[in-house]
Amino acid sequence: MGVVSKVTYRGNLRTECVHLQSGDTILTDAPVDNCGKGEAFSPTDLVATALASCAMTIIGILDSRLNLGLEGTEIEVTKKMNAAPRRIGEIDVVFKFPQKEYSQADKLRIQRAVDTCPVHLSLHPDVHQCFTFIWPNEK
């Protein structure tokens, strides 16, 4: 695989990231607690968001084969930073599934699919990753 993206420093702790194949652009900004303005995703926000996006993509592949009715699934991502050294300590990913009845077998398939997410498998084991699945009609 060749070059995936180009990142240009725009000053004031901001970068512009261009996905070369599509031309899509993402801006990043340093967070407020690390000298930035917090006006865009921070690089560590992108890591946490990538985990959720990747996990949902893997689940989506399963959905495309089994027609589980997962369109509209929402995911809330929480990132917790460690101080010394400054790094991601924990990422919480909460899936909220659309109103539909899911069999126990389908729920297990979905949960197991997350374990195959390449971002999940790429993060250092010291980064605690917590996946929570909220099914309709469950608390």
N, C-alpha and C positions, 0 to 999 in steps of 0.2 A: 504494500500500500504506500502511496505517495504522501505528499504533504496534505494535511487535512484542513488546516486553518492558518491564517496570518493574524498576528496580534501586534497592534501598534500602540505605543504609549502616547497618550494625548496630553500628558501633564496633569498636575494636581491629583495624582494617584488614581487616574482613570485610564483604562485601556479600551480599545475597540478591537473586537474579535470578529473576523470574517470567516465564515465557512466557505471554502473555496468552490465546492461543487455547486452550492445553491446561491451563494452571494448573501445569505442571511447574516445579519450583524447582531452582536450582543455587546453591550457596554458593561464594563465592570467598574466598580468604585470601591475604594477601601472603606471598611465599616467605620462608623463613628467612634467605636471604642478602640480603633487602631489608626487614628490620625486622618480618617477620611470623612467624606460628607454623607456616606450611606445613601446616595441617590440612585444607585443601581445595584444589581446583584454584586456581592463580593465574590472573589474567586472561591472561597470556601462555601458560600451559598450555592454556587454552581455545582460543586462536588455533591453536596447534599441533595440538590434538585436532580442532578444526574442519576443518583441512586434511585430516587422515586420514579423518574421517567423511564429508566432502564427496566426496573422491576415491572412497571405497567406495560411496557412494550413486550416483555416476555409473556406476561399474562395475556396480552392482546393477541399474541401468536397462538396461544392456547385457545382463546376465544374464537379466532378465525377458523380453527379446526372443529371446535365442538359447539359453536353457536351458543355460548353461555349467557349472552345478553349483558355484556359488561360496559357497553358504550354509556358514557355519562358518569363512570366511576370517578370520584374525586379523591385526591390525596393531599393530606396536610403534612408538611415537612417541618420538623424542628431540628435545629442544629445547636449543639452545646459545645462551646470551645473550652479547652484546657488552657491554663495560663503559662505553665513553665514545663516544657516549651509550649509556645503558642501553637496549637494544632487542634484539629477537630477531635473531640473526645467521644461524642455520641451523636448519632443521627436517629431520630424517631420518625418513622414513616407510617402514617395512619391512612388506611384505605377505607373509603366509605362507598359501599356498593349500592347500585340503583335498586329501586323497589322491584323485587322479583324473588321467587322461591329458588333457592340454591340447594341442591342435594348435598348431603354430607360428603359424598364422593367428589362432587365438583368443588366444594370448599377445600377439600384436601388437595386436589389437583392444583388449584390456584395457589394455595400456600406453599406447596412443594415447588411450583414453578419459580417462585421468588428466589429460592435457594440456588437457582441456576443463572441468576442475573450476573452478567459479566462485571458490572460495576461493583456489586456486592462481593464478588469473588476477588476483585482487584484491590479493594481497600485493605489496609493493614489490619491485622487481627486486633490491635489495640484500639481501633475505632469501633466502639460498641454500636451495633446496628439493631434497632428494635423495630420489628414489623408488627403492626396491629391491624386486624381485619374486623371491620364493623359491618355486619350483615344486616339487611333489613329486618325489622321486627325483633332485633336483639339489642340489648344494652351493653 
